[in-house]
Amino acid sequence: MSEKAAAASKSFFTPFNVVAGIIVIIGLILTALRFTGGLAAVTNLSDYNPWGIWIGFDLLVGVALAAGGFVTSAAVYLFGMKRYHSAVRPAILTGFLGYALVVLALNYDVGRPWRLPYPFVIQQGTTSVLFEVAACVALYLAVLFIEFSPAALEWLGLRKARRIVVKLTLLLTIFGVVLSTLHQSSLGALFLIAPSKLHPLWYSPYIPIYFFITSIIAGLSMVIFESTLSYRYLSHKMDETHLKEKNDVTLGFGKAASYVLAGYFAIKVIGISAGNHWHLLGTSYGLWFLVELFGFVALPCFLYAVGVRDKNLKLIRWTAVLALLGIILNRFNVCLIAFNWHLPSSERYFPHWMEIGISVFIVTIGVIFYKFIVTRMPILYKHPEYSDSH
Amino acid sequence: MDGTFYTLQEFMTYTEGVTYILILAILLGMLGFWIFLVERDEN
């Protein structure tokens, strides 16, 4: 083997590529099992528990964590916070990949995935919240694709097409905010139909508002988390502007996340009061609720605030991880842990290892695509031939 | 009051009363928290 071939082989078999490759191979095998054997072959789903982690994690968490796109573009293009401009493209890319993977995950979860377009073409079902979610996710995925496309068009050298798309930026941002407000809240509204199944501490008439506000927290925290990882592993791809604005983004988004978390904590307390559920706080579910409320809402709120006051970027970045874990915990609580809480333990749902395997596979696909795009297209730097504002 | 509500009006009167007091406290708390958050900001 020549030296050149040996070097190429060595550069391909990096730890990332090896781990990602193994996960993808296992994921493809599990995918074959899912689509040949049906849901029963790879999941622990049942009539009592038709929504497992493919909905609780891949969809509910995936959509929340992809909210960074609309939060960042609204801050920059609608509220005029141009100092965060360098965060827009990575956030839009994360959002686009997040939503694309949500749709992919849905194909695994629904019994007959080829009927996914039915709400649009066969039966409109416009009175269903699920129809509203489907319509908004489909439209928003299209919006994110167009918002992301200038980077791809710059990479491909298609100047004319890029010029047209860039002119749509403001309109697309408004569409994005409207559609996100609608479907982020509607994902919570799906649970309004199940007051007898969801534990009263998590069930609330305000649950659509809870979902929307937590999506903003998730979006802000995800931008901080993603920029931290990008700086750590892809700083060689960042231009001077990105490197300079990186700390401003962390501080600004940390401050916003802290205040939104404080507001969320407040309306959660109001929710307990409005339902007069104080007495439930002393139960085992109540203690778990308090762990979520104080450990994953009040604590990150306080830590973000201390980090912002002390300009402690490291603390803000670690707090972003805590806040993201809080969002994941919240969605798991609503969709899995506090759902069907009255059922005997023998009827409760715990995911099959193959369900977890497919979720890991889907997340890995997202990371691979993110790496592929970021290392090729102008996401973390401005293309030298397109230095105008975009 | 022994904690038992016999009518919806009793329930609403009690819970709304507590909630309004909470909202007032929260509004004041949010003002204080904002000052805590930004007091070290440069002008």
Chai-1 contact restraints between the chains, C-beta under 6 A:
chainA,res_idxA,chainB,res_idxB,connection_type,confidence,min_distance_angstrom,max_distance_angstrom,comment,restraint_id
A,A262,B,F33,contact,1.0,0.0,6.0,A-B,restraint_1
A,A266,B,I26,contact,1.0,0.0,6.0,A-B,restraint_2
A,I270,B,T19,contact,1.0,0.0,6.0,A-B,restraint_3
A,S273,B,V18,contact,1.0,0.0,6.0,A-B,restraint_4
A,S273,B,T19,contact,1.0,0.0,6.0,A-B,restraint_5
A,S273,B,L22,contact,1.0,0.0,6.0,A-B,restraint_6
A,A274,B,T15,contact,1.0,0.0,6.0,A-B,restraint_7
A,A274,B,T19,contact,1.0,0.0,6.0,A-B,restraint_8
A,N276,B,T15,contact,1.0,0.0,6.0,A-B,restraint_9
A,A305,B,L37,contact,1.0,0.0,6.0,A-B,restraint_10
A,R309,B,R40,contact,1.0,0.0,6.0,A-B,restraint_11
